[in-house]
């Protein structure tokens, strides 16, 4: 299986962990490890998990994101999940993890952008 985790370091020190494909029992340990290693290796001010290319998430995948969140905040690092698909966004909303991961609902984001 092709590596589904890519980690990049931006000029401002932010680490982005991009996950491609499915996040499930077969690779959730790899996802969690990728986030933990980003925290440990770079001590960034912020870790961003980009789900733009992710196609599926199950409970073990959610657990991996929670584990990454805990690793980051335990050391004072900001943690956010970005670019979830509509399906992922619903899963995160239903589980109460949207706010936990710093996601802003689409309607809230639009009202902030327009100042209403």
C-alpha positions as YAML, in Angstrom:
chain: A
units: angstrom
residues:
- id: 1
  name: UNK
  ca: [0.00, 0.00, 0.00]
- id: 2
  name: UNK
  ca: [1.27, 3.44, -0.89]
- id: 3
  name: UNK
  ca: [2.11, 5.74, 2.00]
- id: 4
  name: UNK
  ca: [-1.04, 7.71, 2.77]
- id: 5
  name: UNK
  ca: [0.63, 10.28, 5.04]
- id: 6
  name: UNK
  ca: [2.69, 13.27, 3.87]
- id: 7
  name: UNK
  ca: [4.18, 15.78, 6.28]
- id: 8
  name: UNK
  ca: [5.40, 19.23, 5.27]
- id: 9
  name: UNK
  ca: [6.93, 22.11, 7.20]
- id: 10
  name: UNK
  ca: [5.94, 25.66, 6.19]
- id: 11
  name: UNK
  ca: [8.19, 28.71, 6.47]
- id: 12
  name: UNK
  ca: [6.20, 29.90, 9.51]
- id: 13
  name: UNK
  ca: [6.88, 26.59, 11.31]
- id: 14
  name: UNK
  ca: [3.40, 25.13, 10.81]
- id: 15
  name: UNK
  ca: [3.43, 21.42, 10.11]
- id: 16
  name: UNK
  ca: [0.80, 20.05, 7.75]
- id: 17
  name: UNK
  ca: [0.01, 16.36, 7.84]
- id: 18
  name: UNK
  ca: [-1.88, 15.43, 4.67]
- id: 19
  name: UNK
  ca: [-3.80, 12.18, 4.69]
- id: 20
  name: UNK
  ca: [-4.79, 10.49, 1.42]
- id: 21
  name: UNK
  ca: [-7.23, 7.64, 0.94]
- id: 22
  name: UNK
  ca: [-8.95, 5.85, 3.77]
- id: 23
  name: UNK
  ca: [-8.31, 6.41, 7.45]
- id: 24
  name: UNK
  ca: [-9.30, 3.16, 9.08]
- id: 25
  name: UNK
  ca: [-8.03, 0.24, 11.13]
- id: 26
  name: UNK
  ca: [-5.42, -0.58, 8.48]
- id: 27
  name: UNK
  ca: [-3.58, 2.74, 8.79]
- id: 28
  name: UNK
  ca: [-4.89, 4.60, 11.84]
- id: 29
  name: UNK
  ca: [-1.71, 3.79, 13.77]
- id: 30
  name: UNK
  ca: [0.32, 5.31, 10.91]
- id: 31
  name: UNK
  ca: [-1.81, 8.47, 10.95]
- id: 32
  name: UNK
  ca: [-1.47, 8.88, 14.72]
- id: 33
  name: UNK
  ca: [2.28, 8.18, 14.53]
- id: 34
  name: UNK
  ca: [2.68, 10.74, 11.71]
- id: 35
  name: UNK
  ca: [1.07, 13.44, 13.84]
- id: 36
  name: UNK
  ca: [3.00, 12.47, 16.99]
- id: 37
  name: UNK
  ca: [6.29, 12.48, 15.08]
- id: 38
  name: UNK
  ca: [5.53, 15.90, 13.59]
- id: 39
  name: UNK
  ca: [4.98, 17.23, 17.11]
- id: 40
  name: UNK
  ca: [8.10, 15.57, 18.51]
- id: 41
  name: UNK
  ca: [10.44, 16.24, 15.57]
- id: 42
  name: UNK
  ca: [9.59, 19.88, 14.89]
- id: 43
  name: UNK
  ca: [7.81, 21.29, 17.97]
- id: 44
  name: UNK
  ca: [5.78, 23.50, 15.62]
- id: 45
  name: UNK
  ca: [3.49, 26.29, 16.78]
- id: 46
  name: UNK
  ca: [0.65, 24.58, 14.90]
- id: 47
  name: UNK
  ca: [-0.20, 21.20, 13.41]
- id: 48
  name: UNK
  ca: [-2.75, 21.10, 10.60]
- id: 49
  name: UNK
  ca: [-4.24, 17.81, 9.43]
- id: 50
  name: UNK
  ca: [-5.38, 18.20, 5.84]
- id: 51
  name: UNK
  ca: [-8.17, 15.78, 4.87]
- id: 52
  name: UNK
  ca: [-8.71, 17.09, 1.32]
- id: 53
  name: UNK
  ca: [-7.56, 13.79, -0.23]
- id: 54
  name: UNK
  ca: [-9.03, 11.49, 2.42]
- id: 55
  name: UNK
  ca: [-11.91, 9.34, 1.18]
- id: 56
  name: UNK
  ca: [-13.17, 7.50, 4.27]
- id: 57
  name: UNK
  ca: [-12.83, 7.55, 8.04]
- id: 58
  name: UNK
  ca: [-13.98, 5.04, 10.64]
- id: 59
  name: UNK
  ca: [-13.87, 5.08, 14.44]
- id: 60
  name: UNK
  ca: [-10.20, 4.05, 14.54]
- id: 61
  name: UNK
  ca: [-9.43, 6.94, 12.18]
- id: 62
  name: UNK
  ca: [-11.25, 9.33, 14.50]
- id: 63
  name: UNK
  ca: [-9.24, 7.83, 17.34]
- id: 64
  name: UNK
  ca: [-6.02, 8.58, 15.45]
- id: 65
  name: UNK
  ca: [-7.04, 12.23, 15.04]
- id: 66
  name: UNK
  ca: [-7.90, 12.43, 18.74]
- id: 67
  name: UNK
  ca: [-4.54, 10.89, 19.64]
- id: 68
  name: UNK
  ca: [-2.79, 13.46, 17.43]
- id: 69
  name: UNK
  ca: [-4.81, 16.25, 19.04]
- id: 70
  name: UNK
  ca: [-3.79, 15.09, 22.51]
- id: 71
  name: UNK
  ca: [-0.11, 14.88, 21.55]
- id: 72
  name: UNK
  ca: [-0.20, 18.42, 20.17]
- id: 73
  name: UNK
  ca: [-2.12, 20.16, 22.95]
- id: 74
  name: UNK
  ca: [-0.13, 18.36, 25.65]
- id: 75
  name: UNK
  ca: [2.87, 20.36, 24.47]
- id: 76
  name: UNK
  ca: [0.99, 23.62, 23.85]
- id: 77
  name: UNK
  ca: [0.72, 23.20, 20.07]
- id: 78
  name: UNK
  ca: [-2.38, 24.38, 18.19]
- id: 79
  name: UNK
  ca: [-4.14, 21.52, 16.37]
- id: 80
  name: UNK
  ca: [-6.62, 21.88, 13.52]
- id: 81
  name: UNK
  ca: [-8.27, 19.64, 10.97]
- id: 82
  name: UNK
  ca: [-8.91, 21.28, 7.59]
- id: 83
  name: UNK
  ca: [-10.60, 20.50, 4.28]
- id: 84
  name: UNK
  ca: [-12.86, 17.65, 5.37]
- id: 85
  name: UNK
  ca: [-15.32, 16.44, 2.76]
- id: 86
  name: UNK
  ca: [-19.00, 17.07, 3.48]
- id: 87
  name: UNK
  ca: [-19.28, 13.45, 4.66]
- id: 88
  name: UNK
  ca: [-16.34, 13.85, 7.04]
- id: 89
  name: UNK
  ca: [-17.72, 17.14, 8.29]
- id: 90
  name: UNK
  ca: [-21.03, 15.43, 9.15]
- id: 91
  name: UNK
  ca: [-19.20, 12.63, 10.97]
- id: 92
  name: UNK
  ca: [-17.17, 15.17, 12.94]
- id: 93
  name: UNK
  ca: [-20.29, 17.22, 13.73]
- id: 94
  name: UNK
  ca: [-22.32, 14.18, 14.86]
- id: 95
  name: UNK
  ca: [-19.48, 13.00, 17.10]
- id: 96
  name: UNK
  ca: [-18.96, 16.49, 18.54]
- id: 97
  name: UNK
  ca: [-15.42, 16.70, 17.19]
- id: 98
  name: UNK
  ca: [-15.87, 19.70, 14.84]
- id: 99
  name: UNK
  ca: [-15.22, 22.29, 17.54]
- id: 100
  name: UNK
  ca: [-12.62, 20.03, 19.15]
- id: 101
  name: UNK
  ca: [-10.58, 20.07, 15.92]
- id: 102
  name: UNK
  ca: [-11.05, 23.77, 15.19]
- id: 103
  name: UNK
  ca: [-13.48, 23.34, 12.31]
- id: 104
  name: UNK
  ca: [-15.85, 26.18, 11.55]
- id: 105
  name: UNK
  ca: [-19.15, 25.17, 10.04]
- id: 106
  name: UNK
  ca: [-19.63, 26.38, 6.46]
- id: 107
  name: UNK
  ca: [-22.45, 28.77, 7.40]
- id: 108
  name: UNK
  ca: [-20.36, 30.25, 10.22]
- id: 109
  name: UNK
  ca: [-17.37, 30.67, 7.90]
- id: 110
  name: UNK
  ca: [-19.49, 32.43, 5.29]
- id: 111
  name: UNK
  ca: [-21.01, 34.81, 7.84]
- id: 112
  name: UNK
  ca: [-17.54, 35.61, 9.20]
- id: 113
  name: UNK
  ca: [-16.29, 36.30, 5.67]
- id: 114
  name: UNK
  ca: [-19.18, 38.66, 4.93]
- id: 115
  name: UNK
  ca: [-19.15, 40.26, 8.38]
- id: 116
  name: UNK
  ca: [-22.75, 39.38, 9.16]
...
